[in-house]
Amino acid sequence: MLSVGLTGGIGAGKSEVSRLLAERGAVVIDADRIAREVVEPGTPGLAAVVEAFGEDVLAEDGSLDRPRLGSIVFADPEKLATLNSIVHPLVGARSAELSEAAPEDAVVVHDVPLLTENGLAPLYDLVIVVEASPDTQLHRLVRLRGMTEEDARARMAAQATREQRRAVADVVIDNDVPLDELERRVDAVWTDLVRRAKEPKDRSPRPGAG
């Protein structure tokens, strides 16, 4: 099994790369999807979030009002850290379960938005960073996701810098390109991942491990 960490700034197109890798045969473990699951109604995760932030973060149906919570935490680093301390351990435990269930010869891609911020690079055999220019990120967030420019800039500022992500990257995919070119780049990366998965694993720790 080859364990791959996939990350990138918000609006960089990481999810598209994740989708393309899944189409090519990767076992994708999506931290964002799991993060939603662990705070569904009735879960201990949601109860902990409500205890920390109050019932104002709940929608009328009792589910988590994610836009409301996001507007609170992404403008306040301390509140963001509080939320992360609740959600990240739950996500980590569920991700480990899914990874252990994958076939022995699988390329397992862990789609982790905050991989750099949380110092998770040493957990993986290889780290892929998807990046785009800040202008491209802002355009995608405002035009495609419907965020206000203020909210989009706050979320971008709350994440690692391009330099910090590149420092932990083994592979960088530039996504300031049309989809057909992105597919070509992902094809090349996938070929390399399959090759690596077949090689004897180097058991030496990644830089920063331990």
C-alpha positions as CSV (number, residue, x, y, z in Angstrom):
1,M,0.0,0.0,0.0
2,L,1.2,3.5,-0.9
3,S,-0.1,6.2,1.5
4,V,-0.4,9.6,-0.2
5,G,-1.3,12.9,1.4
6,L,-3.2,15.2,-1.0
7,T,-3.6,18.9,0.0
8,G,-3.9,22.4,-1.4
9,G,-5.3,25.8,-0.5
10,I,-9.0,26.4,-0.7
11,G,-10.1,27.0,-4.3
12,A,-6.9,25.5,-5.7
13,G,-8.8,22.6,-7.2
14,K,-7.7,19.8,-4.8
15,S,-11.1,18.1,-5.0
16,E,-10.9,17.9,-8.8
17,V,-7.5,16.2,-8.5
18,S,-8.9,13.9,-5.9
19,R,-11.8,13.0,-8.2
20,L,-9.4,12.3,-11.1
21,L,-7.2,10.1,-9.0
22,A,-10.3,8.1,-7.8
23,E,-11.3,7.6,-11.5
24,R,-7.9,6.1,-12.2
25,G,-8.1,3.6,-9.3
26,A,-7.0,5.4,-6.1
27,V,-8.7,4.6,-2.8
28,V,-9.6,8.2,-1.7
29,I,-10.2,9.0,1.9
30,D,-11.8,12.4,2.0
31,A,-11.2,14.3,5.3
32,D,-13.8,16.9,4.5
33,R,-16.5,14.3,3.9
34,I,-15.5,12.5,7.1
35,A,-15.5,15.8,9.0
36,R,-19.1,16.3,8.0
37,E,-20.0,12.8,9.1
38,V,-18.5,13.1,12.5
39,V,-20.7,16.2,13.3
40,E,-24.0,14.8,12.0
41,P,-27.0,15.1,14.2
42,G,-26.8,12.7,17.2
43,T,-23.1,12.4,17.1
44,P,-20.7,13.2,20.0
45,G,-18.9,15.5,17.6
46,L,-21.9,17.7,17.1
47,A,-22.6,17.8,20.8
48,A,-19.0,18.9,21.5
49,V,-19.3,21.7,18.8
50,V,-22.5,23.0,20.3
51,E,-21.0,23.0,23.8
52,A,-18.1,25.0,22.5
53,F,-19.9,27.5,20.3
54,G,-23.5,27.5,21.4
55,E,-26.8,26.5,19.8
56,D,-26.6,29.4,17.3
57,V,-24.4,27.1,15.1
58,L,-27.4,24.7,14.6
59,A,-29.8,25.0,11.7
60,E,-33.5,24.7,12.2
61,D,-33.5,20.9,11.6
62,G,-30.8,20.4,14.2
63,S,-27.9,19.9,11.8
64,L,-24.8,22.0,11.9
65,D,-25.1,25.3,10.1
66,R,-21.7,25.1,8.5
67,P,-21.7,28.6,6.9
68,R,-22.6,30.1,10.2
69,L,-19.9,28.2,12.0
70,G,-17.4,29.0,9.3
71,S,-18.1,32.7,9.6
72,I,-17.2,32.5,13.3
73,V,-14.1,30.4,13.2
74,F,-12.3,31.6,10.1
75,A,-12.2,35.1,11.4
76,D,-10.8,34.0,14.8
77,P,-7.7,31.8,15.1
78,E,-8.4,30.8,18.7
79,K,-12.0,29.7,17.8
80,L,-10.6,27.8,14.7
81,A,-8.2,26.0,16.9
82,T,-11.0,25.0,19.3
83,L,-13.0,23.6,16.4
84,N,-10.0,21.7,15.1
85,S,-9.3,20.2,18.5
86,I,-12.8,18.7,18.5
87,V,-13.0,17.5,14.9
88,H,-9.5,16.5,13.9
89,P,-9.2,13.5,16.4
90,L,-12.5,12.2,15.2
91,V,-11.5,12.5,11.6
92,G,-8.2,10.9,12.2
93,A,-9.7,7.8,13.9
94,R,-12.2,7.3,11.1
95,S,-9.5,7.8,8.4
96,A,-7.4,5.2,10.0
97,E,-10.2,2.7,9.9
98,L,-10.8,3.2,6.2
99,S,-7.1,3.0,5.4
100,E,-6.8,-0.3,7.2
101,A,-9.7,-1.7,5.2
102,A,-8.0,-0.9,1.8
103,P,-6.3,-3.7,-0.3
104,E,-2.7,-4.3,0.3
105,D,-1.6,-3.1,-3.1
106,A,-3.8,0.0,-3.1
107,V,-2.7,3.6,-3.7
108,V,-4.6,5.3,-0.8
109,V,-5.0,9.0,-1.2
110,H,-5.8,11.0,1.9
111,D,-7.5,14.2,0.8
112,V,-6.6,16.5,3.7
113,P,-7.2,20.2,3.3
114,L,-5.1,21.2,6.4
115,L,-2.3,18.7,6.1
116,T,0.4,21.4,6.2
117,E,-1.2,23.4,8.9
118,N,-1.5,20.4,11.2
119,G,2.0,19.0,10.5
120,L,0.6,15.7,9.0
121,A,3.1,15.3,6.2
122,P,5.2,12.7,8.1
123,L,2.2,10.3,8.2
124,Y,2.4,9.7,4.5
125,D,4.8,8.0,2.1
126,L,4.4,10.9,-0.3
127,V,2.7,14.3,-0.3
128,I,1.0,15.9,-3.3
129,V,0.2,19.6,-3.2
130,V,-2.3,21.2,-5.6
131,E,-1.9,24.9,-6.1
132,A,-3.2,27.8,-8.0
133,S,-2.5,31.5,-8.0
134,P,-4.3,33.6,-5.3
135,D,-6.3,35.3,-8.0
136,T,-7.5,32.0,-9.3
137,Q,-8.4,30.8,-5.9
138,L,-10.3,34.0,-5.1
139,H,-12.2,33.8,-8.5
140,R,-13.3,30.3,-7.8
141,L,-14.4,31.0,-4.3
142,V,-16.4,34.1,-5.2
143,R,-17.7,33.1,-8.7
144,L,-18.2,29.4,-8.3
145,R,-18.9,28.9,-4.6
146,G,-20.8,32.1,-4.0
147,M,-18.6,33.4,-1.1
148,T,-18.2,37.1,-0.4
149,E,-14.8,38.4,-1.2
150,E,-14.2,39.2,2.4
151,D,-15.1,35.6,3.5
152,A,-13.0,34.1,0.8
153,R,-9.9,36.2,1.7
154,A,-10.4,35.3,5.4
155,R,-10.4,31.6,4.6
156,M,-7.4,31.8,2.4
157,A,-5.5,33.8,5.1
158,A,-6.4,31.2,7.7
159,Q,-4.5,28.5,5.8
160,A,-0.8,27.8,5.2
161,T,1.1,29.9,2.6
162,R,2.1,28.5,-0.8
163,E,5.7,28.4,0.5
164,Q,4.7,26.3,3.6
165,R,2.8,23.8,1.5
166,R,5.7,23.5,-1.0
167,A,8.1,22.8,1.8
168,V,6.3,19.5,2.6
169,A,5.5,18.6,-1.0
170,D,7.0,15.7,-2.9
171,V,4.9,16.5,-6.0
172,V,3.3,19.9,-6.9
173,I,0.4,20.0,-9.4
174,D,-0.2,23.5,-10.9
175,N,-3.9,23.8,-11.4
176,D,-3.9,27.2,-13.2
177,V,-4.7,25.3,-16.3
178,P,-7.8,24.0,-18.3
179,L,-9.3,20.7,-17.3
180,D,-7.8,18.7,-20.2
181,E,-4.3,19.8,-19.2
182,L,-5.0,19.0,-15.5
183,E,-6.1,15.5,-16.6
184,R,-2.8,15.1,-18.4
185,R,-0.8,16.1,-15.4
186,V,-2.8,13.8,-13.1
187,D,-2.2,10.9,-15.6
188,A,1.5,11.5,-15.2
189,V,1.3,11.6,-11.4
190,W,-0.9,8.5,-11.3
191,T,1.6,6.5,-13.4
192,D,4.3,7.4,-10.9
193,L,2.1,6.5,-7.9
194,V,1.4,3.1,-9.3
195,R,5.1,2.5,-9.9
196,R,5.9,3.5,-6.4
197,A,3.2,1.3,-5.0
198,K,4.9,-1.7,-6.6
199,E,8.3,-0.9,-5.3
200,P,9.6,-2.2,-1.9
201,K,8.7,0.5,0.6
202,D,11.5,2.7,2.1
203,R,11.0,2.5,5.8
204,S,13.1,5.5,6.6
205,P,10.9,8.3,8.1
206,R,9.9,11.4,6.1
207,P,11.6,14.6,7.1
208,G,9.9,15.9,10.2
209,A,8.7,12.5,11.5
210,G,9.2,11.7,15.1
